[in-house]
Amino acid sequence: MYQMKLAYNAPDVESYRALFARDEFELTFDETPDGFAGRWGYDEEMAATRAMFEGAYHVVLEMATTEDAVGTPPPSATAFTTKPLDVRVRVWREPTYCYYARGRVAFALRKPGAAAPWIIVGMSDKTGAAHADVAAGEQTALCSWAEIKWYYLREAQGKDARD
């Protein structure tokens, strides 16, 4: 989880890509934007993230990555699901305007071998768009993480992201 936070904040799409299982990854969202793709797998996640990293002015992902926050798998475990983590995402489209998402995300992890690192095989995004601690306005748009990803995926596809 710490490596994910580093890759997001760098932003470094190749480091981000290396954290995911290509053939197994699936992302589910509690809230989805209109027209949202029915399936969100590895290809959609990487295309949206690449477009966001390349098209955003600045990206920040905040989440606690301590063992207490994430949980600790048993030593012999090959699969593990984190506790739901408090995730805050800010994506600046320009220096003074940003999207802000905050919510709870659980990560399903798999370890292919004893010496191998954990890889992400699933994410369950409970991120909504109601945040009492942040005021929406001309410079901050409250939205779900799904809406941010959907916006950048549509933009990468050459479609109007607001459709």
N, C-alpha and C positions, 0 to 999 in steps of 0.2 A: 504494500500500500504506500509505503514511503517512496518507492521507486516511481509509482504512478504519479504521486504528487510532484516529484522532481521533474519527470518528463513533461507534465502538463505546464508547469511553471517556467520551463526552460525557454520556450516550448520546443520540444524535440519529438517529432512524430515517429522517428525510427526507434527511439527508446520506448515510446509509448506502445508501438506495434509489437515489440519484443515481449511485452508483458501479457499478451493475450494468446489463447489457443485458437488458431485459425479455423479449425474444423468443428469446434465445439461451442464457441462463444455465442451467447444469446443475451440480449438486453430486454428487460421488461420495464414498463413505465406505468405508474398509477394514473398520471395525467398525460394525455396525448393531444397534440394540436390537430386541428382540422386537416384532413388529407394526409395524415401521418401514415407512413408505410406500415403494413400489417406485420411484417417481420423485420426485426432489427438484429442483424448478425454482424459478423466480423467485418465484412466488406463495407457495410453501411457505417459502422462505427469508425473505421479507419478513414473513409472518404469524408465523413463529417468532421472528424478531428483534424485531418490534414487541411481541409478548407478553413476551419476556424483558426488553426495555428497560422496559416498563410494570410488570411483575410482580416484578422482582428488586429487592432492597434496594440492591445495588451491582454493577456489572459492570466487569471489567478485562480488556483484551486486550493482551498483550505480544508483540511480535515485532520483530526488527531490520528496519529499512526502508532501510538504507544500500545504495548501488549494489553493494558487495561482497556483501552478503547476498542481495539480490534478483536481481542480474544486470543487464546493460545491453543493451537491444535495439539492433540496428543503426539508424542514423539514418533510413533509408527504410522501416523495418519497419511493418507495419500489424497484425501479430499477434505475440504474444510470450508465452512461458510462463516464469514465474519459476523460480528454483532452489527446491527444497523449503525452506520457511522454518520455523524453530523457533517454534511458536506456543504460547502459554500463555494459557488462558482461566480466569478465576475469576468465578463468579457466586454472589453471596451471596443466599440466599433470605430471610435475616434477619441481623441484625447479627453473630451468632456462628456461623452455619452456611453453608458454601459448597460448591459443586460446583467441582471442579478438573479441567481437561483440559489435556493437553500432548501435542504431536505435531508432525508435519511436514506442512505444507500447501503445495501448489503452486497457483498462480493462473494461469489462462489469460486473457490480456488481448487486447483488440482496440482499434485506434485508427481510428475511422471517417473521419478526414481529417487532413491535415498539422497543422492548428491545433487539432484536437480533443484532449481529454484521453483517456487510456487508460480503458477500461471493462472490468469483470470479466465474462467470458463463461463461466468455469468455475472450479471449485475441486475439487481432489483432496485429500481429507482423510485423512491417514495417522495421525490422532490415535487413540491407544489409551488404555487405562486403567491401565497399569503404569508407575508413576513412582517410581524409587528415591529421589529427593530429597524426596519429600513423604510424610508419614505419614497414612494414612486414620484416621479415628476419629470420635468423636461430632460434631466440628465441621467435618470435611473429608471429602467424598465424592469419591473418585477415579472418574472416568468419562470417556467419550469426548465429544468435541464434539458428535457425532451424538446422544448421549443427552441432553445439555443442550438442544439444539434441539428434539428430539422431545418432551421433557418440556413445554417451553413451548408448542409447537404444539398438543399434545393439550390442555393447559390452556386455550388460546385457543378451542379447538373445544368446550369444555364437557365434555370427557371426562376420566375419571380418568387422570391423567398416569402413574400407576404401572402401568396395564394393559399 
